[in-house]
Amino acid sequence: MNNTDKNNKNKIIITILVIIIFAIILGIGIFFLIKYLNSKVEEEKNRYRDFNVTADANIETVDENNVQEEITNEQIIDDYTQILNKSYGKIELIWVDKDNNILKTPEKPVLNEMQPVRFNRQDANFETIQETDSNWYDYSTKQWANAIDENGSYFVWIPRYAYKIVYYSDKNLRNPIGYCDARGVLKINEDGTLTRVLKNNNGLKEIGNHYILHPAFSNDYPSRFLNGGWDDNLSGIWVSKFEVSMEENGNNVVTDNTQIGNVTISDSIKLVSKPAVSSWRNIYISNAYYNAYNYNRERDSHLMKNSEWGAIAYLTYSKYGLNANLPKANTSKNYFTGNSQTVSEVYNNNKDETSNGNQTGVYDLSGGSWEYVSAFVNNGTPMSVVYGKNLLENSKNNKYITVYNNDKSDIGINKYDKKYADANFLMNTLLRGDAVFETSNNGYGNYSWETNTSYYVQQDVPFFVRGGDLSSGAGAGLFSYNGSSGQASVAQGYRVVLAFN
């Protein structure tokens, strides 16, 4: 073989080796490239998977207590000449948070250093517990949250909610004939359409399927407190569990005359909410307002308003309370809170007099004494200046006071008559949540639900009182209202509300 052939053969071998080496290097490169790309793909998969897990977890956390409402959209015809019979109705209620999301369970009570308490059946009394105790409350089983403050006063939590009323043709509550909701007062027509017979006040908030955010919990400042609301959105309010009582140096005082009862709180005279004691009566509404306001300024205490009475009444009448039934009346002739002078009897024997039929509810809403609320018509009667001075210092709506409209015929004279009551009743048909117009057909008589008393404020009785007393008989009840001069009376007491976030 000559040199030329050898050289050619060597070149071929070298070329083949180079190709093989290049192929090996290329294969190795491709292998690592594929491995790298696979790792990136897996990384992206993991990142995507992690993202999904995180997102799902967040959605569960956010939506765990939220409820979606299907919104109905019936055709509505306006005809304000028609009338809807409001004699029989039922409260439908949904829980909402401060952002107006619908909840499965109510907003958690805000304690502001008050102590949670739970009823101990063995001891027939309340015992202090930790806020984290799972047995503190459960509104789904009608166990309402209770708390006690440093004065030994008991309070009950009324959580933030929205409501609507369904009206029925009779007391059996089977045939619906209309609604009161965020769209107004509506009649149900035979063809399924609705006729709006009345509008609502401005400033009310619609929630879900036309529910009304109850004004007692709403920020009503933009409407200048037209609806009896607050200056902030509240997650709930604390109401005194009993009609309040007077204590002097730690002992209950029987306020059986004006000289004893018509006084203001001081270092020695305290206001309390306790069972089995004589309630505080024989006091001007002005002093009742002063005492409630100064009970605890850090917790924004105040005399209960009509809207707040309505908030308790609607919760009581809902499925979370007595489910379209009324609490039995406190018939104590001595005005004992809880209808007894014995604590164990209050809790064991008289629990059917509460807002939910058990010991965790609010007592004395029916019977006991008529209860002042911070609501009135400012008709210029001299009585309001004499007996309601502290309320009239600012005679416009604010978060502590609700001023109702009065007809021009009502000039505050000593001339009580049905025509003035009816006229003032019709002047306030747009108000919602106070358990007055929504739950009665007439402002003079016994035309509230369950034939409760319905005598509207007028002339020289411009101040609202609620609940009835012993002499009211069958007219006493959750939906009872009447007018008062604000003068001290043996049958008129009051109650305190705390409102804070």
Backbone torsions as a table, in degrees:
resi	resn	phi	psi	omega
1	MET	NA	130.2	-178.2
2	ASN	-80.7	172.2	-176.6
3	ASN	-64.5	-32.6	-177.7
4	THR	-65.6	-42.4	179.4
5	ASP	-64.7	-40.2	178.1
6	LYS	-60.2	-43.9	-178.6
7	ASN	-62.9	-41.6	-179.8
8	ASN	-64.7	-40.5	179.5
9	LYS	-64.8	-40.4	178.1
10	ASN	-62.6	-41.4	-179.9
11	LYS	-62.9	-40.9	-179.7
12	ILE	-64.2	-44.1	179.6
13	ILE	-61.0	-45.9	-179.2
14	ILE	-61.3	-42.8	-179.6
15	THR	-61.6	-43.8	179.6
16	ILE	-62.7	-42.7	178.9
17	LEU	-61.4	-43.2	179.4
18	VAL	-61.0	-43.1	-179.4
19	ILE	-63.4	-43.4	179.9
20	ILE	-61.6	-47.3	179.7
21	ILE	-60.1	-42.6	-179.6
22	PHE	-63.2	-41.7	179.7
23	ALA	-63.3	-40.7	178.4
24	ILE	-62.7	-46.8	-179.9
25	ILE	-61.7	-42.8	-179.7
26	LEU	-63.8	-41.4	179.1
27	GLY	-62.7	-42.8	178.0
28	ILE	-62.0	-42.6	179.4
29	GLY	-62.0	-44.8	179.3
30	ILE	-62.9	-40.0	179.3
31	PHE	-58.1	-49.7	-179.0
32	PHE	-69.0	-32.5	177.8
33	LEU	-65.4	-45.8	178.8
34	ILE	-62.0	-42.3	178.6
35	LYS	-61.2	-41.4	179.9
36	TYR	-64.5	-46.5	-179.7
37	LEU	-63.0	-39.7	177.5
38	ASN	-62.8	-39.0	179.0
39	SER	-64.8	-37.3	179.3
40	LYS	-68.5	-41.1	177.8
41	VAL	-60.7	-45.1	179.5
42	GLU	-63.4	-38.7	178.2
43	GLU	-61.7	-43.1	178.8
44	GLU	-65.6	-39.9	177.4
45	LYS	-60.3	-45.5	179.9
46	ASN	-62.8	-42.7	-180.0
47	ARG	-63.0	-42.4	178.4
48	TYR	-64.7	-41.7	179.2
49	ARG	-64.8	-43.7	178.0
50	ASP	-61.2	-40.2	179.8
51	PHE	-62.1	-44.1	179.8
52	ASN	-63.0	-43.3	179.3
53	VAL	-61.4	-44.9	179.8
54	THR	-63.8	-45.2	-178.7
55	ALA	-63.2	-44.5	178.9
56	ASP	-62.1	-41.2	179.2
57	ALA	-62.1	-41.9	-179.9
58	ASN	-65.3	-41.2	179.7
59	ILE	-62.8	-42.0	178.5
60	GLU	-60.8	-43.7	-178.5
61	THR	-64.3	-44.1	-177.7
62	VAL	-69.5	-42.1	-172.0
63	ASP	-94.7	0.4	-174.3
64	GLU	-54.9	-37.7	-177.0
65	ASN	-110.6	6.6	-177.4
66	ASN	-93.2	150.1	-179.3
67	VAL	-129.3	137.0	176.1
68	GLN	-97.2	135.6	-179.8
69	GLU	-106.9	131.8	172.1
70	GLU	-78.0	129.6	-174.0
71	ILE	-96.0	122.6	175.0
72	THR	-83.5	156.4	-175.1
73	ASN	-143.1	58.5	179.1
74	GLU	-67.1	152.5	175.6
75	GLN	-69.9	135.4	-177.9
76	ILE	-119.5	129.9	176.2
77	ILE	-111.6	130.7	177.9
78	ASP	-87.2	125.4	174.5
79	ASP	-151.2	94.4	-172.8
80	TYR	-83.3	6.2	174.7
81	THR	-88.4	-14.2	-178.6
82	GLN	-83.5	162.8	-178.6
83	ILE	-129.2	140.3	176.0
84	LEU	-111.3	130.3	176.6
85	ASN	-74.2	117.5	-176.3
86	LYS	-105.7	25.9	-174.3
87	SER	-67.8	-32.0	-174.5
88	TYR	-130.4	129.7	-178.5
89	GLY	-154.9	168.8	179.3
90	LYS	-137.8	142.2	-179.2
91	ILE	-92.7	125.0	169.7
92	GLU	-106.5	135.0	-166.9
93	LEU	-138.4	141.0	173.1
94	ILE	-130.4	144.8	176.5
95	TRP	-80.8	142.7	176.4
96	VAL	-138.2	153.4	175.8
97	ASP	-93.6	-177.3	-175.0
98	LYS	-69.9	-15.4	173.8
99	ASP	-94.9	7.9	177.3
100	ASN	67.0	26.2	167.8
101	ASN	-79.4	142.2	178.5
102	ILE	-78.4	134.2	-174.9
103	LEU	-117.5	155.6	172.9
104	LYS	-77.8	-34.3	-179.8
105	THR	-127.3	154.6	-173.7
106	PRO	-71.3	164.5	175.8
107	GLU	-59.2	141.5	-180.0
108	LYS	-66.1	138.0	178.7
109	PRO	-60.2	141.1	175.8
110	VAL	-100.6	118.0	-169.1
111	LEU	-90.1	-36.0	-177.2
112	ASN	49.8	51.1	175.3
113	GLU	74.8	7.0	168.8
114	MET	-76.8	162.7	-174.9
115	GLN	-105.0	124.0	175.9
116	PRO	-64.3	145.0	176.9
117	VAL	-134.2	152.2	179.6
118	ARG	-132.1	143.1	-178.7
119	PHE	-74.1	128.9	177.0
120	ASN	-102.4	109.2	-175.4
121	ARG	-64.9	-34.0	-178.2
122	GLN	-65.5	-41.6	-179.8
123	ASP	-91.2	-7.7	-178.2
124	ALA	55.6	42.5	178.9
125	ASN	-158.0	174.1	178.8
126	PHE	-91.6	145.7	177.4
127	GLU	-125.4	148.1	179.4
128	THR	-75.1	144.6	180.0
129	ILE	-138.4	178.3	174.6
130	GLN	-86.7	150.6	179.3
131	GLU	-59.6	-28.4	-178.0
132	THR	-82.5	-2.8	-179.1
133	ASP	-62.9	122.9	-176.5
134	SER	-68.3	-17.2	-179.5
135	ASN	-96.2	13.0	-178.2
136	TRP	-64.2	-49.4	-178.8
137	TYR	-156.0	159.1	175.4
138	ASP	-161.7	96.6	-174.7
139	TYR	-67.5	-21.9	177.7
140	SER	-67.4	-23.7	175.7
141	THR	-109.8	18.0	175.5
142	LYS	66.9	26.6	174.0
143	GLN	-100.5	103.3	-174.5
144	TRP	-88.1	151.6	-178.4
145	ALA	-74.2	132.7	176.8
146	ASN	-121.1	153.5	176.6
147	ALA	-148.2	159.6	178.9
148	ILE	-127.5	143.9	-179.4
149	ASP	-105.3	-174.7	-175.2
150	GLU	-67.9	-14.8	176.7
151	ASN	-90.5	-0.7	-176.1
152	GLY	80.5	14.0	179.8
153	SER	-86.3	141.5	180.0
154	TYR	-99.0	139.2	178.4
155	PHE	-133.0	153.3	-179.7
156	VAL	-121.7	136.4	-177.1
157	TRP	-84.3	124.7	173.0
158	ILE	-108.2	103.5	-172.9
159	PRO	-74.0	159.1	178.8
160	ARG	-63.3	132.1	179.2
161	TYR	-152.3	167.8	170.3
162	ALA	-119.3	154.5	-173.4
163	TYR	-142.6	162.7	164.5
164	LYS	-143.3	157.6	177.9
165	ILE	-113.1	133.0	172.2
166	VAL	-107.7	123.5	179.5
167	TYR	-95.0	147.0	-176.8
168	TYR	-126.6	164.0	-176.3
169	SER	-75.7	-24.3	-178.4
170	ASP	-152.7	178.4	-173.9
171	LYS	-70.5	-11.1	177.2
172	ASN	-75.3	-15.0	176.1
173	LEU	56.0	48.7	179.8
174	ARG	-112.5	-31.3	-174.8
175	ASN	-111.8	98.2	-178.2
176	PRO	-69.0	137.8	-179.2
177	ILE	-122.6	-8.4	-179.4
178	GLY	178.8	179.5	-177.7
179	TYR	-138.2	156.1	159.1
180	CYS	-123.2	111.0	-178.9
181	ASP	-145.9	-162.8	-174.5
182	ALA	-67.7	-11.4	178.5
183	ARG	-91.0	-12.0	-178.3
184	GLY	124.6	-163.2	172.9
185	VAL	-94.8	122.5	-168.7
186	LEU	-125.3	139.3	171.5
187	LYS	-98.1	141.6	176.4
188	ILE	-90.1	122.0	179.3
189	ASN	-89.9	162.0	-177.2
190	GLU	-62.3	-30.5	-178.4
191	ASP	-87.6	8.5	177.9
192	GLY	90.2	-8.2	175.0
193	THR	-79.4	170.9	-178.9
194	LEU	-122.3	143.7	172.6
195	THR	-111.9	121.1	178.1
196	ARG	-83.1	117.1	-179.5
197	VAL	-97.9	-18.0	177.6
198	LEU	-150.6	144.4	172.1
199	LYS	-85.8	177.5	174.2
200	ASN	-107.1	163.6	170.7
201	ASN	-59.5	152.7	170.8
202	ASN	-68.4	153.3	174.0
203	GLY	93.8	-3.6	177.2
204	LEU	-81.0	146.4	-175.2
205	LYS	-104.8	130.0	177.1
206	GLU	-90.7	134.4	179.8
207	ILE	-125.9	134.0	173.4
208	GLY	55.4	-134.9	-176.3
209	ASN	-82.0	64.2	173.0
210	HIS	71.2	21.4	173.5
211	TYR	-72.3	153.0	175.6
212	ILE	-100.2	122.2	170.5
213	LEU	-59.7	122.8	-175.5
214	HIS	-61.0	128.6	-175.1
215	PRO	-56.6	-28.2	-177.9
216	ALA	-60.4	-23.9	-176.8
217	PHE	-104.8	0.3	-169.1
218	SER	-97.6	153.8	171.5
219	ASN	-77.8	100.6	-174.1
220	ASP	-100.4	8.1	-177.6
221	TYR	-60.6	-42.7	179.8
222	PRO	-57.8	-28.2	178.3
223	SER	-95.7	12.2	-178.8
224	ARG	55.7	41.7	173.0
225	PHE	60.3	31.5	179.8
226	LEU	-61.2	-29.8	-173.3
227	ASN	-105.9	13.2	178.6
228	GLY	76.9	26.3	-177.7
229	GLY	-90.3	-161.6	-173.7
230	TRP	-116.4	180.0	177.7
231	ASP	-96.8	14.7	179.3
232	ASP	-159.0	162.7	172.1
233	ASN	-79.0	124.3	-177.2
234	LEU	-102.3	141.6	174.2
235	SER	-81.9	-6.5	177.4
236	GLY	162.3	176.8	176.6
237	ILE	-132.3	152.4	173.3
238	TRP	-102.0	125.0	179.1
239	VAL	-113.3	144.5	179.6
240	SER	-62.3	131.8	-173.6
241	LYS	-65.5	-27.6	-178.9
242	PHE	-129.5	160.9	165.7
243	GLU	-55.3	139.1	-172.7
244	VAL	-72.1	157.9	-179.5
245	SER	-127.9	163.9	176.1
246	MET	-101.1	135.8	170.7
247	GLU	-121.6	137.8	173.1
248	GLU	-121.3	118.8	-176.6
249	ASN	53.0	38.4	174.8
250	GLY	86.9	0.7	-178.5
251	ASN	-114.3	141.8	178.6
252	ASN	-64.4	137.1	178.6
253	VAL	-111.6	129.8	176.5
254	VAL	-84.9	112.1	-174.9
255	THR	-91.9	67.6	-174.1
256	ASP	-89.3	5.9	172.2
257	ASN	-151.6	166.0	-174.7
258	THR	-67.3	-34.7	-178.9
259	GLN	-60.3	-35.9	178.9
260	ILE	-84.1	-43.9	-169.6
261	GLY	-83.2	-30.6	-172.8
262	ASN	-87.5	65.0	-179.0
263	VAL	-133.7	168.2	178.5
264	THR	-107.5	159.7	-178.7
265	ILE	-67.8	154.9	-176.6
266	SER	-154.2	-167.4	177.6
267	ASP	-62.9	-31.6	-177.0
268	SER	-101.4	-27.0	-178.1
269	ILE	-101.6	119.9	-176.4
270	LYS	-118.1	153.1	171.9
271	LEU	-101.8	132.8	-179.7
272	VAL	-139.3	162.7	174.5
273	SER	-122.2	96.7	-174.0
274	LYS	-137.8	157.8	179.4
275	PRO	-82.9	155.8	168.6
276	ALA	61.8	36.2	175.5
277	VAL	-133.8	159.8	179.1
278	SER	-70.0	131.2	-177.2
279	SER	-76.0	161.6	-176.2
280	TRP	-85.6	112.6	-179.6
281	ARG	-129.9	-168.4	-179.3
282	ASN	54.0	48.2	-178.6
283	ILE	-135.2	139.7	173.1
284	TYR	-62.9	150.7	177.0
285	ILE	-63.3	-29.7	178.2
286	SER	-60.8	-44.3	179.3
287	ASN	-74.4	-32.8	174.6
288	ALA	-62.3	-42.5	177.6
289	TYR	-62.3	-45.3	-179.9
290	TYR	-61.2	-46.7	-176.9
291	ASN	-64.8	-43.3	179.7
292	ALA	-66.3	-40.8	179.9
293	TYR	-62.9	-38.2	-176.7
294	ASN	-95.0	8.1	178.8
295	TYR	-60.9	-47.7	177.7
296	ASN	-160.2	97.8	-176.8
297	ARG	-69.5	-26.9	179.0
298	GLU	-66.7	-23.2	178.0
299	ARG	-109.1	16.7	176.8
300	ASP	50.4	51.4	178.1
301	SER	-68.4	152.3	179.6
302	HIS	-166.6	162.8	174.3
303	LEU	-65.2	132.9	-179.1
304	MET	-53.2	139.4	177.1
305	LYS	-96.5	166.2	177.0
306	ASN	-61.3	-38.8	179.3
307	SER	-63.1	-36.7	-179.6
308	GLU	-73.6	-35.8	172.2
309	TRP	-60.4	-43.9	178.6
310	GLY	-61.2	-37.7	179.2
311	ALA	-63.0	-40.4	176.8
312	ILE	-68.2	-44.1	-176.8
313	ALA	-60.7	-44.8	-176.9
314	TYR	-70.3	-37.9	176.3
315	LEU	-65.1	-39.6	178.3
316	THR	-62.1	-40.8	-175.5
317	TYR	-82.8	-5.7	-179.2
318	SER	-86.0	179.4	179.1
319	LYS	-67.7	-15.8	177.6
320	TYR	-84.6	-5.5	177.7
321	GLY	-121.7	-111.3	-175.5
322	LEU	-101.6	3.4	172.2
323	ASN	53.2	68.4	177.1
324	ALA	67.2	30.4	172.2
325	ASN	-130.2	163.2	-178.9
326	LEU	-104.9	149.5	171.0
327	PRO	-67.5	148.2	175.4
328	LYS	-67.6	157.9	-173.4
329	ALA	-84.2	145.3	168.8
330	ASN	-77.0	112.8	-174.9
331	THR	-106.1	18.3	-177.4
332	SER	-65.8	122.1	177.7
333	LYS	-69.8	-20.6	179.0
334	ASN	-98.9	8.2	176.9
335	TYR	59.3	38.9	175.2
336	PHE	-74.2	133.9	178.0
337	THR	-66.9	134.6	-175.7
338	GLY	76.9	6.7	173.8
339	ASN	66.0	31.0	175.8
340	SER	-163.8	158.0	175.0
341	GLN	-94.6	2.3	-178.7
342	THR	-119.0	124.5	-175.7
343	VAL	-59.2	-44.7	-178.1
344	SER	-62.1	-34.7	178.9
345	GLU	-71.7	-36.7	175.6
346	VAL	-55.4	-48.3	-173.5
347	TYR	-83.4	-34.2	-176.3
348	ASN	-88.5	-39.8	-172.8
349	ASN	-101.7	-22.7	-171.9
350	ASN	-114.1	20.1	-178.6
351	LYS	-67.5	-17.7	176.7
352	ASP	-76.2	0.7	175.4
353	GLU	-96.5	7.2	-177.9
354	THR	-97.8	173.7	-177.1
355	SER	-71.7	-14.3	-179.2
356	ASN	-134.2	6.9	176.6
357	GLY	80.0	10.3	175.1
358	ASN	-143.4	179.1	-171.0
359	GLN	-66.9	-16.7	-177.0
360	THR	-84.5	-3.3	-176.7
361	GLY	-85.8	-173.6	179.6
362	VAL	-94.5	130.8	-180.0
363	TYR	-94.4	164.9	168.0
364	ASP	68.6	19.6	178.8
365	LEU	-74.9	-22.6	176.8
366	SER	-122.4	128.3	-177.7
367	GLY	74.6	-155.4	-170.2
368	GLY	69.6	-121.4	173.7
369	SER	-114.0	156.4	166.1
370	TRP	-59.2	142.3	-177.5
371	GLU	-113.6	124.4	172.8
372	TYR	-59.5	140.0	165.7
373	VAL	-125.7	157.2	-174.4
374	SER	-83.7	69.6	-178.2
375	ALA	-153.0	139.4	-176.6
376	PHE	-164.9	167.5	168.6
377	VAL	-99.0	132.9	-178.4
378	ASN	-94.6	73.5	-173.3
379	ASN	-95.6	6.0	175.9
380	GLY	83.9	8.9	179.9
381	THR	-63.9	139.3	177.5
382	PRO	-58.4	-26.7	180.0
383	MET	-59.0	-38.4	-176.5
384	SER	-66.7	-33.1	178.8
385	VAL	-72.2	-39.8	-177.7
386	VAL	-71.1	-46.6	-170.6
387	TYR	-103.4	-13.9	-175.8
388	GLY	-124.8	32.3	-173.0
389	LYS	-51.8	-46.8	-175.4
390	ASN	-66.7	-27.6	176.6
391	LEU	-77.9	-33.4	-175.2
392	LEU	-85.0	-6.0	176.8
393	GLU	-59.7	-31.5	170.1
394	ASN	-130.7	92.0	-170.7
395	SER	-83.5	15.0	173.7
396	LYS	-103.8	163.0	177.7
397	ASN	-57.8	135.8	166.9
398	ASN	-146.1	-175.3	-173.6
399	LYS	-70.4	-12.5	178.5
400	TYR	-103.6	-15.7	-171.6
401	ILE	-135.7	137.1	174.1
402	THR	-118.9	121.9	-179.8
403	VAL	-102.5	118.4	-179.6
404	TYR	-86.1	153.6	177.3
405	ASN	-72.7	142.8	173.1
406	ASN	-120.7	145.0	177.8
407	ASP	-65.9	150.3	-177.1
408	LYS	-63.2	-20.4	178.2
409	SER	-73.7	-19.7	-179.7
410	ASP	-87.4	103.7	-176.6
411	ILE	-112.3	16.4	171.4
412	GLY	77.1	25.8	-179.2
413	ILE	-94.0	173.8	-179.4
414	ASN	-84.6	71.9	-176.4
415	LYS	-149.2	67.8	-177.7
416	TYR	-68.5	128.4	-176.2
417	ASP	-156.1	151.8	-179.7
418	LYS	-56.8	-38.3	-174.6
419	LYS	-64.9	-32.3	178.7
420	TYR	-75.0	-39.4	177.6
421	ALA	-61.5	-46.6	179.7
422	ASP	-64.1	-40.2	-179.4
423	ALA	-63.4	-44.7	178.5
424	ASN	-68.2	-36.9	176.3
425	PHE	-56.4	-45.3	-178.2
426	LEU	-74.2	-19.1	178.2
427	MET	-73.7	-13.3	-173.6
428	ASN	-124.9	32.4	-176.7
429	THR	-72.7	-12.0	-177.9
430	LEU	-92.0	-8.7	179.6
431	LEU	-72.4	146.1	-179.4
432	ARG	-132.6	149.3	171.2
433	GLY	93.2	-8.5	-175.2
434	ASP	-94.1	0.9	179.9
435	ALA	58.1	44.3	175.3
436	VAL	-121.1	-82.9	-178.3
437	PHE	-64.2	-38.7	-177.7
438	GLU	-63.9	-22.9	-174.0
439	THR	-120.3	20.5	176.5
440	SER	-151.3	151.6	-179.2
441	ASN	-98.3	-14.6	-170.3
442	ASN	-152.6	147.5	-177.3
443	GLY	-98.1	20.7	-179.5
444	TYR	-153.2	95.9	178.6
445	GLY	142.6	-139.1	177.2
446	ASN	-126.3	65.9	-172.8
447	TYR	-112.7	10.7	173.0
448	SER	-81.4	167.5	178.1
449	TRP	-51.3	145.4	179.6
450	GLU	60.6	29.0	-178.3
451	THR	53.9	33.4	174.8
452	ASN	-71.1	157.6	-178.2
453	THR	-61.3	136.5	178.9
454	SER	-139.1	75.5	176.2
455	TYR	-110.1	111.4	-172.4
456	TYR	-77.2	152.9	179.1
457	VAL	-64.6	143.0	-177.1
458	GLN	-170.9	161.8	171.2
459	GLN	41.9	-118.3	-175.1
460	ASP	-92.7	13.6	172.1
461	VAL	-125.7	69.9	-169.7
462	PRO	-86.0	-9.0	-173.9
463	PHE	-100.6	134.0	177.8
464	PHE	-72.5	139.0	165.3
465	VAL	-127.6	151.4	-173.5
466	ARG	-129.3	155.4	167.6
467	GLY	94.2	-23.5	-178.6
468	GLY	80.5	168.0	177.6
469	ASP	-132.7	-171.2	-176.7
470	LEU	-57.6	-40.8	-176.8
471	SER	-74.0	-11.8	-179.1
472	SER	-73.3	-17.7	179.5
473	GLY	58.9	-131.1	-178.3
474	ALA	-67.8	-17.4	179.9
475	GLY	-75.3	-15.8	177.7
476	ALA	-70.1	141.8	178.6
477	GLY	167.4	176.5	-176.2
478	LEU	-57.0	-33.0	-175.4
479	PHE	-104.8	12.1	178.8
480	SER	-74.6	141.0	171.5
481	TYR	-145.4	154.2	-178.1
482	ASN	-154.6	170.4	175.4
483	GLY	-102.8	149.1	179.0
484	SER	-137.6	149.8	174.5
485	SER	-73.1	-15.9	-174.2
486	GLY	89.3	-1.4	179.9
487	GLN	-73.8	153.0	178.9
488	ALA	-61.3	134.9	-179.6
489	SER	-144.5	147.1	178.7
490	VAL	-65.7	-18.0	-175.0
491	ALA	-109.1	16.2	-178.7
492	GLN	-126.3	121.3	177.5
493	GLY	-123.6	-154.4	-177.8
494	TYR	-163.4	177.3	-175.5
495	ARG	-146.9	153.9	-176.3
496	VAL	-110.8	145.8	174.1
497	VAL	-124.3	141.6	173.0
498	LEU	-110.6	133.6	-178.0
499	ALA	-136.3	113.9	179.3
500	PHE	-161.4	161.5	176.9
501	ASN	-113.1	NA	NA
